[in-house]
């Protein structure tokens, strides 16, 4: 079996995530002793030995939804979002005089991954919803992570990035990498990053184990992980989100 929680983890969160996993494993009665922090998450999600991981909404709806099972969606209490939902913040330099996203037509977008809901699909959907008549598709630099996207903006290698609101909050709390940057605007809420399991696992039992483990976490660990609840969001809701 393999387990990972790859999506939200700053250095100060590592011990709390380990305790969370230990509690899940104890409640479920099986699983690896340690979380996998080395393997490519995209390969873990496709691994037939997958017990538990967290994926992004875009890979789930485009590739994984007929291969894995949903377990539940963590609720991080994102402002102005329903429970279990999140959004992206469009981040620019604090000293950039432009006041609207329309003024970034022709600017360079720092993109964490073309398979990312928060870093790519969300901003392109926002441009379409606002009927701005342009795309960043021909003005993109690939960074490999939200953190690297923020650093690219700070270094003036890019003008704007779409950053997962949970990631933005964690980096603002635990690092100095949000200094000198600001939120220009935010995208519409979409279903948050779901917990998944392999097709042969007992997803309902895993959901019970995750909820029990969450209830047993200390207040400090819950606050560290920003976890409030585990929400059941249907597969159909994820798959209804438009692709770019």
Steps between C-alpha positions, in 0.01 A plus 500: 500500500603859440379822661586865451366843590695700241295810436531721810813473711739770610794400719320584829208275397697181447476364854127578520440320168692200631281490811188535285609208283585288806149563633342410164705180480402402856132566432503310170708212635741480207737702288866596468671636808623811319367740242675494163658841447742396226294358212334705228140558620365438150655151508370435853146585392518235227670238717276190545628478860369848585337512841463873553619820335379849418470613142400815311157548347625524142692166494207340679241600241722457192688180586428342836125499560446162332820349648486596869229551760416821683543483876407855601607860469681683781345832598761769567252777576587709194332840525194556278493133396254221595641228729746285308540756223792727420605761247811651346648839578654688209826627640710790377782711640391750763666780303334408169274798418250296298168476680301246298572172328399654168816710520710181506413414140839420347658443840683183601324242716707281732333157487572223748372219274281483188303225681417731792147620572611785725807608306366473145141392438361746757665810353403408144140441612508838676608673179215335309241576769604866504493505117841661484580357159851376564690201637837454665561184294770659285657693789583235759810395688496160671614504863413158645335630818292783641798605712721527194229701324502754782877517486487556123271799550721642776802459271314680217517194278118498485222748560220293650416154635189316613569359845286255697343701785597236757860500376506881512380498861752234604791675330398833651496336843810283476739673256608844382425423136178702488672823605497766230204332328125566509168346399367670188169310492369148560331239285164335557491212754536142377504167687815464707781247473349156566638205690504191276562127528558213260215322327526188720504679836207563737444872447219522756718343769781738413267798530397384847866455593596847374212662687584311819867594466409864451284493813795366699752759379605760752372854452855610420536237226161584350594868493842420355339299217212753471260203503139558603306202365479233228221567250331255262495667156362275222706393201245669274572836661871469427444384143260789430783755535593610145840411360707763327 
